[in-house]
């Protein structure tokens, strides 16, 4: 395997990384989070909400009350992948999450954070 092929395989193996939100369509409240693997995180949130064991009690309460059809899972911003396969995206993702938390302010009556 040559260097170009290694890079191509690396880029193809990366999952979507970045910031996402769970939006309540009834009252507009949002939960903002971040992950190195957004599709897996969405699956985790959906599973725990469906079985009634989500860590965020207020989100769980309203999900149970309003039903899954009244919630959307949306990507707010993705982190671009780097050429370096050893690059740690943790800092970039958390920084981006802080920006979105400040921008959308999903606290108290506005959200679930």
Chimera marker file (.cmm) of the C-alpha trace (Angstrom):
<marker_set name="trace">
<marker id="1" x="0.000" y="0.000" z="0.000" r="1" g="1" b="0" radius="0.5"/>
<marker id="2" x="1.525" y="3.338" z="-1.014" r="1" g="1" b="0" radius="0.5"/>
<marker id="3" x="1.250" y="6.620" z="0.877" r="1" g="1" b="0" radius="0.5"/>
<marker id="4" x="-1.592" y="7.990" z="-1.288" r="1" g="1" b="0" radius="0.5"/>
<marker id="5" x="-3.648" y="4.862" z="-0.808" r="1" g="1" b="0" radius="0.5"/>
<marker id="6" x="-3.123" y="4.984" z="2.968" r="1" g="1" b="0" radius="0.5"/>
<marker id="7" x="-4.328" y="8.610" z="3.049" r="1" g="1" b="0" radius="0.5"/>
<marker id="8" x="-7.352" y="7.809" z="0.898" r="1" g="1" b="0" radius="0.5"/>
<marker id="9" x="-8.314" y="4.857" z="3.117" r="1" g="1" b="0" radius="0.5"/>
<marker id="10" x="-7.876" y="7.004" z="6.217" r="1" g="1" b="0" radius="0.5"/>
<marker id="11" x="-10.133" y="9.767" z="4.891" r="1" g="1" b="0" radius="0.5"/>
<marker id="12" x="-12.783" y="7.283" z="3.836" r="1" g="1" b="0" radius="0.5"/>
<marker id="13" x="-12.795" y="5.683" z="7.286" r="1" g="1" b="0" radius="0.5"/>
<marker id="14" x="-13.460" y="8.939" z="9.164" r="1" g="1" b="0" radius="0.5"/>
<marker id="15" x="-16.960" y="9.444" z="10.494" r="1" g="1" b="0" radius="0.5"/>
<marker id="16" x="-18.742" y="12.784" z="10.535" r="1" g="1" b="0" radius="0.5"/>
<marker id="17" x="-17.264" y="14.820" z="13.402" r="1" g="1" b="0" radius="0.5"/>
<marker id="18" x="-18.600" y="18.058" z="14.791" r="1" g="1" b="0" radius="0.5"/>
<marker id="19" x="-21.550" y="19.689" z="16.512" r="1" g="1" b="0" radius="0.5"/>
<marker id="20" x="-25.170" y="18.596" z="16.409" r="1" g="1" b="0" radius="0.5"/>
<marker id="21" x="-28.495" y="19.533" z="17.927" r="1" g="1" b="0" radius="0.5"/>
<marker id="22" x="-31.632" y="17.728" z="18.998" r="1" g="1" b="0" radius="0.5"/>
<marker id="23" x="-34.588" y="20.056" z="18.393" r="1" g="1" b="0" radius="0.5"/>
<marker id="24" x="-38.023" y="19.866" z="20.003" r="1" g="1" b="0" radius="0.5"/>
<marker id="25" x="-40.445" y="20.908" z="17.245" r="1" g="1" b="0" radius="0.5"/>
<marker id="26" x="-43.243" y="21.657" z="19.726" r="1" g="1" b="0" radius="0.5"/>
<marker id="27" x="-41.522" y="24.310" z="21.837" r="1" g="1" b="0" radius="0.5"/>
<marker id="28" x="-38.276" y="25.007" z="19.942" r="1" g="1" b="0" radius="0.5"/>
<marker id="29" x="-35.977" y="23.867" z="22.747" r="1" g="1" b="0" radius="0.5"/>
<marker id="30" x="-32.649" y="22.431" z="21.677" r="1" g="1" b="0" radius="0.5"/>
<marker id="31" x="-29.887" y="20.266" z="23.034" r="1" g="1" b="0" radius="0.5"/>
<marker id="32" x="-26.419" y="20.876" z="21.608" r="1" g="1" b="0" radius="0.5"/>
<marker id="33" x="-23.666" y="18.291" z="21.698" r="1" g="1" b="0" radius="0.5"/>
<marker id="34" x="-20.536" y="17.254" z="19.855" r="1" g="1" b="0" radius="0.5"/>
<marker id="35" x="-18.952" y="13.996" z="18.805" r="1" g="1" b="0" radius="0.5"/>
<marker id="36" x="-16.143" y="12.402" z="16.818" r="1" g="1" b="0" radius="0.5"/>
<marker id="37" x="-18.830" y="10.141" z="15.331" r="1" g="1" b="0" radius="0.5"/>
<marker id="38" x="-22.127" y="12.006" z="14.926" r="1" g="1" b="0" radius="0.5"/>
<marker id="39" x="-24.107" y="9.131" z="13.342" r="1" g="1" b="0" radius="0.5"/>
<marker id="40" x="-23.215" y="6.847" z="16.276" r="1" g="1" b="0" radius="0.5"/>
<marker id="41" x="-24.065" y="9.605" z="18.759" r="1" g="1" b="0" radius="0.5"/>
<marker id="42" x="-27.463" y="10.149" z="17.105" r="1" g="1" b="0" radius="0.5"/>
<marker id="43" x="-28.134" y="6.406" z="17.403" r="1" g="1" b="0" radius="0.5"/>
<marker id="44" x="-27.132" y="6.471" z="21.062" r="1" g="1" b="0" radius="0.5"/>
<marker id="45" x="-29.416" y="9.431" z="21.821" r="1" g="1" b="0" radius="0.5"/>
<marker id="46" x="-32.339" y="7.873" z="19.952" r="1" g="1" b="0" radius="0.5"/>
<marker id="47" x="-31.906" y="4.531" z="21.690" r="1" g="1" b="0" radius="0.5"/>
<marker id="48" x="-31.706" y="5.958" z="25.212" r="1" g="1" b="0" radius="0.5"/>
<marker id="49" x="-34.638" y="8.304" z="24.553" r="1" g="1" b="0" radius="0.5"/>
<marker id="50" x="-36.736" y="5.415" z="23.213" r="1" g="1" b="0" radius="0.5"/>
<marker id="51" x="-36.095" y="3.232" z="26.260" r="1" g="1" b="0" radius="0.5"/>
<marker id="52" x="-36.578" y="6.148" z="28.667" r="1" g="1" b="0" radius="0.5"/>
<marker id="53" x="-33.059" y="6.275" z="30.081" r="1" g="1" b="0" radius="0.5"/>
<marker id="54" x="-31.516" y="9.405" z="28.549" r="1" g="1" b="0" radius="0.5"/>
<marker id="55" x="-29.083" y="11.137" z="30.888" r="1" g="1" b="0" radius="0.5"/>
<marker id="56" x="-30.770" y="14.515" z="30.300" r="1" g="1" b="0" radius="0.5"/>
<marker id="57" x="-33.935" y="14.206" z="32.391" r="1" g="1" b="0" radius="0.5"/>
<marker id="58" x="-35.739" y="17.260" z="30.950" r="1" g="1" b="0" radius="0.5"/>
<marker id="59" x="-35.089" y="16.149" z="27.375" r="1" g="1" b="0" radius="0.5"/>
<marker id="60" x="-36.273" y="12.642" z="28.272" r="1" g="1" b="0" radius="0.5"/>
<marker id="61" x="-39.409" y="13.984" z="29.937" r="1" g="1" b="0" radius="0.5"/>
<marker id="62" x="-40.418" y="16.072" z="26.929" r="1" g="1" b="0" radius="0.5"/>
<marker id="63" x="-39.456" y="13.343" z="24.445" r="1" g="1" b="0" radius="0.5"/>
<marker id="64" x="-41.780" y="10.975" z="26.300" r="1" g="1" b="0" radius="0.5"/>
<marker id="65" x="-44.507" y="13.635" z="26.462" r="1" g="1" b="0" radius="0.5"/>
<marker id="66" x="-44.376" y="14.848" z="22.832" r="1" g="1" b="0" radius="0.5"/>
<marker id="67" x="-43.151" y="11.697" z="21.053" r="1" g="1" b="0" radius="0.5"/>
<marker id="68" x="-40.273" y="10.984" z="18.700" r="1" g="1" b="0" radius="0.5"/>
<marker id="69" x="-41.967" y="12.580" z="15.677" r="1" g="1" b="0" radius="0.5"/>
<marker id="70" x="-41.668" y="15.969" z="17.380" r="1" g="1" b="0" radius="0.5"/>
<marker id="71" x="-37.868" y="15.836" z="17.629" r="1" g="1" b="0" radius="0.5"/>
<marker id="72" x="-35.237" y="16.237" z="14.935" r="1" g="1" b="0" radius="0.5"/>
<marker id="73" x="-31.546" y="15.369" z="14.985" r="1" g="1" b="0" radius="0.5"/>
<marker id="74" x="-29.506" y="17.876" z="12.967" r="1" g="1" b="0" radius="0.5"/>
<marker id="75" x="-25.838" y="18.500" z="12.236" r="1" g="1" b="0" radius="0.5"/>
<marker id="76" x="-24.876" y="22.122" z="12.917" r="1" g="1" b="0" radius="0.5"/>
<marker id="77" x="-21.265" y="22.050" z="11.737" r="1" g="1" b="0" radius="0.5"/>
<marker id="78" x="-18.712" y="19.452" z="10.743" r="1" g="1" b="0" radius="0.5"/>
<marker id="79" x="-15.000" y="19.511" z="11.534" r="1" g="1" b="0" radius="0.5"/>
<marker id="80" x="-12.840" y="19.124" z="8.444" r="1" g="1" b="0" radius="0.5"/>
<marker id="81" x="-10.492" y="16.170" z="8.446" r="1" g="1" b="0" radius="0.5"/>
<marker id="82" x="-6.732" y="16.685" z="8.459" r="1" g="1" b="0" radius="0.5"/>
<marker id="83" x="-4.107" y="14.897" z="6.411" r="1" g="1" b="0" radius="0.5"/>
<marker id="84" x="-2.418" y="13.610" z="9.574" r="1" g="1" b="0" radius="0.5"/>
<marker id="85" x="-3.979" y="10.275" z="10.651" r="1" g="1" b="0" radius="0.5"/>
<marker id="86" x="-2.662" y="10.808" z="14.203" r="1" g="1" b="0" radius="0.5"/>
<marker id="87" x="-4.405" y="14.186" z="14.600" r="1" g="1" b="0" radius="0.5"/>
<marker id="88" x="-6.600" y="14.410" z="17.713" r="1" g="1" b="0" radius="0.5"/>
<marker id="89" x="-9.826" y="16.254" z="16.901" r="1" g="1" b="0" radius="0.5"/>
<marker id="90" x="-11.027" y="16.488" z="20.518" r="1" g="1" b="0" radius="0.5"/>
<marker id="91" x="-9.949" y="20.090" z="21.067" r="1" g="1" b="0" radius="0.5"/>
<marker id="92" x="-11.353" y="21.305" z="17.727" r="1" g="1" b="0" radius="0.5"/>
<marker id="93" x="-14.695" y="19.624" z="18.355" r="1" g="1" b="0" radius="0.5"/>
<marker id="94" x="-15.057" y="20.970" z="21.912" r="1" g="1" b="0" radius="0.5"/>
<marker id="95" x="-14.087" y="24.476" z="20.777" r="1" g="1" b="0" radius="0.5"/>
<marker id="96" x="-16.685" y="24.345" z="18.019" r="1" g="1" b="0" radius="0.5"/>
<marker id="97" x="-19.293" y="23.137" z="20.525" r="1" g="1" b="0" radius="0.5"/>
<marker id="98" x="-18.538" y="26.122" z="22.792" r="1" g="1" b="0" radius="0.5"/>
<marker id="99" x="-19.040" y="28.491" z="19.851" r="1" g="1" b="0" radius="0.5"/>
<marker id="100" x="-22.461" y="26.977" z="19.099" r="1" g="1" b="0" radius="0.5"/>
<marker id="101" x="-23.461" y="26.989" z="22.779" r="1" g="1" b="0" radius="0.5"/>
<marker id="102" x="-22.686" y="30.713" z="22.949" r="1" g="1" b="0" radius="0.5"/>
<marker id="103" x="-24.422" y="31.393" z="19.647" r="1" g="1" b="0" radius="0.5"/>
<marker id="104" x="-27.682" y="29.519" z="20.355" r="1" g="1" b="0" radius="0.5"/>
<marker id="105" x="-27.744" y="29.750" z="24.166" r="1" g="1" b="0" radius="0.5"/>
<marker id="106" x="-29.703" y="26.509" z="24.764" r="1" g="1" b="0" radius="0.5"/>
<marker id="107" x="-30.005" y="26.959" z="28.514" r="1" g="1" b="0" radius="0.5"/>
<marker id="108" x="-32.939" y="27.167" z="30.910" r="1" g="1" b="0" radius="0.5"/>
<marker id="109" x="-36.207" y="27.771" z="29.035" r="1" g="1" b="0" radius="0.5"/>
<marker id="110" x="-34.419" y="27.856" z="25.649" r="1" g="1" b="0" radius="0.5"/>
<marker id="111" x="-33.020" y="24.380" z="25.768" r="1" g="1" b="0" radius="0.5"/>
<marker id="112" x="-31.722" y="21.300" z="27.503" r="1" g="1" b="0" radius="0.5"/>
<marker id="113" x="-28.032" y="22.139" z="28.087" r="1" g="1" b="0" radius="0.5"/>
<link id1="1" id2="2" r="1" g="1" b="0" radius="0.2"/>
<link id1="2" id2="3" r="1" g="1" b="0" radius="0.2"/>
<link id1="3" id2="4" r="1" g="1" b="0" radius="0.2"/>
<link id1="4" id2="5" r="1" g="1" b="0" radius="0.2"/>
<link id1="5" id2="6" r="1" g="1" b="0" radius="0.2"/>
<link id1="6" id2="7" r="1" g="1" b="0" radius="0.2"/>
<link id1="7" id2="8" r="1" g="1" b="0" radius="0.2"/>
<link id1="8" id2="9" r="1" g="1" b="0" radius="0.2"/>
<link id1="9" id2="10" r="1" g="1" b="0" radius="0.2"/>
<link id1="10" id2="11" r="1" g="1" b="0" radius="0.2"/>
<link id1="11" id2="12" r="1" g="1" b="0" radius="0.2"/>
<link id1="12" id2="13" r="1" g="1" b="0" radius="0.2"/>
<link id1="13" id2="14" r="1" g="1" b="0" radius="0.2"/>
<link id1="14" id2="15" r="1" g="1" b="0" radius="0.2"/>
<link id1="15" id2="16" r="1" g="1" b="0" radius="0.2"/>
<link id1="16" id2="17" r="1" g="1" b="0" radius="0.2"/>
<link id1="17" id2="18" r="1" g="1" b="0" radius="0.2"/>
<link id1="18" id2="19" r="1" g="1" b="0" radius="0.2"/>
<link id1="19" id2="20" r="1" g="1" b="0" radius="0.2"/>
<link id1="20" id2="21" r="1" g="1" b="0" radius="0.2"/>
<link id1="21" id2="22" r="1" g="1" b="0" radius="0.2"/>
<link id1="22" id2="23" r="1" g="1" b="0" radius="0.2"/>
<link id1="23" id2="24" r="1" g="1" b="0" radius="0.2"/>
<link id1="24" id2="25" r="1" g="1" b="0" radius="0.2"/>
<link id1="25" id2="26" r="1" g="1" b="0" radius="0.2"/>
<link id1="26" id2="27" r="1" g="1" b="0" radius="0.2"/>
<link id1="27" id2="28" r="1" g="1" b="0" radius="0.2"/>
<link id1="28" id2="29" r="1" g="1" b="0" radius="0.2"/>
<link id1="29" id2="30" r="1" g="1" b="0" radius="0.2"/>
<link id1="30" id2="31" r="1" g="1" b="0" radius="0.2"/>
<link id1="31" id2="32" r="1" g="1" b="0" radius="0.2"/>
<link id1="32" id2="33" r="1" g="1" b="0" radius="0.2"/>
<link id1="33" id2="34" r="1" g="1" b="0" radius="0.2"/>
<link id1="34" id2="35" r="1" g="1" b="0" radius="0.2"/>
<link id1="35" id2="36" r="1" g="1" b="0" radius="0.2"/>
<link id1="36" id2="37" r="1" g="1" b="0" radius="0.2"/>
<link id1="37" id2="38" r="1" g="1" b="0" radius="0.2"/>
<link id1="38" id2="39" r="1" g="1" b="0" radius="0.2"/>
<link id1="39" id2="40" r="1" g="1" b="0" radius="0.2"/>
<link id1="40" id2="41" r="1" g="1" b="0" radius="0.2"/>
<link id1="41" id2="42" r="1" g="1" b="0" radius="0.2"/>
<link id1="42" id2="43" r="1" g="1" b="0" radius="0.2"/>
<link id1="43" id2="44" r="1" g="1" b="0" radius="0.2"/>
<link id1="44" id2="45" r="1" g="1" b="0" radius="0.2"/>
<link id1="45" id2="46" r="1" g="1" b="0" radius="0.2"/>
<link id1="46" id2="47" r="1" g="1" b="0" radius="0.2"/>
<link id1="47" id2="48" r="1" g="1" b="0" radius="0.2"/>
<link id1="48" id2="49" r="1" g="1" b="0" radius="0.2"/>
<link id1="49" id2="50" r="1" g="1" b="0" radius="0.2"/>
<link id1="50" id2="51" r="1" g="1" b="0" radius="0.2"/>
<link id1="51" id2="52" r="1" g="1" b="0" radius="0.2"/>
<link id1="52" id2="53" r="1" g="1" b="0" radius="0.2"/>
<link id1="53" id2="54" r="1" g="1" b="0" radius="0.2"/>
<link id1="54" id2="55" r="1" g="1" b="0" radius="0.2"/>
<link id1="55" id2="56" r="1" g="1" b="0" radius="0.2"/>
<link id1="56" id2="57" r="1" g="1" b="0" radius="0.2"/>
<link id1="57" id2="58" r="1" g="1" b="0" radius="0.2"/>
<link id1="58" id2="59" r="1" g="1" b="0" radius="0.2"/>
<link id1="59" id2="60" r="1" g="1" b="0" radius="0.2"/>
<link id1="60" id2="61" r="1" g="1" b="0" radius="0.2"/>
<link id1="61" id2="62" r="1" g="1" b="0" radius="0.2"/>
<link id1="62" id2="63" r="1" g="1" b="0" radius="0.2"/>
<link id1="63" id2="64" r="1" g="1" b="0" radius="0.2"/>
<link id1="64" id2="65" r="1" g="1" b="0" radius="0.2"/>
<link id1="65" id2="66" r="1" g="1" b="0" radius="0.2"/>
<link id1="66" id2="67" r="1" g="1" b="0" radius="0.2"/>
<link id1="67" id2="68" r="1" g="1" b="0" radius="0.2"/>
<link id1="68" id2="69" r="1" g="1" b="0" radius="0.2"/>
<link id1="69" id2="70" r="1" g="1" b="0" radius="0.2"/>
<link id1="70" id2="71" r="1" g="1" b="0" radius="0.2"/>
<link id1="71" id2="72" r="1" g="1" b="0" radius="0.2"/>
<link id1="72" id2="73" r="1" g="1" b="0" radius="0.2"/>
<link id1="73" id2="74" r="1" g="1" b="0" radius="0.2"/>
<link id1="74" id2="75" r="1" g="1" b="0" radius="0.2"/>
<link id1="75" id2="76" r="1" g="1" b="0" radius="0.2"/>
<link id1="76" id2="77" r="1" g="1" b="0" radius="0.2"/>
<link id1="77" id2="78" r="1" g="1" b="0" radius="0.2"/>
<link id1="78" id2="79" r="1" g="1" b="0" radius="0.2"/>
<link id1="79" id2="80" r="1" g="1" b="0" radius="0.2"/>
<link id1="80" id2="81" r="1" g="1" b="0" radius="0.2"/>
<link id1="81" id2="82" r="1" g="1" b="0" radius="0.2"/>
<link id1="82" id2="83" r="1" g="1" b="0" radius="0.2"/>
<link id1="83" id2="84" r="1" g="1" b="0" radius="0.2"/>
<link id1="84" id2="85" r="1" g="1" b="0" radius="0.2"/>
<link id1="85" id2="86" r="1" g="1" b="0" radius="0.2"/>
<link id1="86" id2="87" r="1" g="1" b="0" radius="0.2"/>
<link id1="87" id2="88" r="1" g="1" b="0" radius="0.2"/>
<link id1="88" id2="89" r="1" g="1" b="0" radius="0.2"/>
<link id1="89" id2="90" r="1" g="1" b="0" radius="0.2"/>
<link id1="90" id2="91" r="1" g="1" b="0" radius="0.2"/>
<link id1="91" id2="92" r="1" g="1" b="0" radius="0.2"/>
<link id1="92" id2="93" r="1" g="1" b="0" radius="0.2"/>
<link id1="93" id2="94" r="1" g="1" b="0" radius="0.2"/>
<link id1="94" id2="95" r="1" g="1" b="0" radius="0.2"/>
<link id1="95" id2="96" r="1" g="1" b="0" radius="0.2"/>
<link id1="96" id2="97" r="1" g="1" b="0" radius="0.2"/>
<link id1="97" id2="98" r="1" g="1" b="0" radius="0.2"/>
<link id1="98" id2="99" r="1" g="1" b="0" radius="0.2"/>
<link id1="99" id2="100" r="1" g="1" b="0" radius="0.2"/>
<link id1="100" id2="101" r="1" g="1" b="0" radius="0.2"/>
<link id1="101" id2="102" r="1" g="1" b="0" radius="0.2"/>
<link id1="102" id2="103" r="1" g="1" b="0" radius="0.2"/>
<link id1="103" id2="104" r="1" g="1" b="0" radius="0.2"/>
<link id1="104" id2="105" r="1" g="1" b="0" radius="0.2"/>
<link id1="105" id2="106" r="1" g="1" b="0" radius="0.2"/>
<link id1="106" id2="107" r="1" g="1" b="0" radius="0.2"/>
<link id1="107" id2="108" r="1" g="1" b="0" radius="0.2"/>
<link id1="108" id2="109" r="1" g="1" b="0" radius="0.2"/>
<link id1="109" id2="110" r="1" g="1" b="0" radius="0.2"/>
<link id1="110" id2="111" r="1" g="1" b="0" radius="0.2"/>
<link id1="111" id2="112" r="1" g="1" b="0" radius="0.2"/>
<link id1="112" id2="113" r="1" g="1" b="0" radius="0.2"/>
</marker_set>
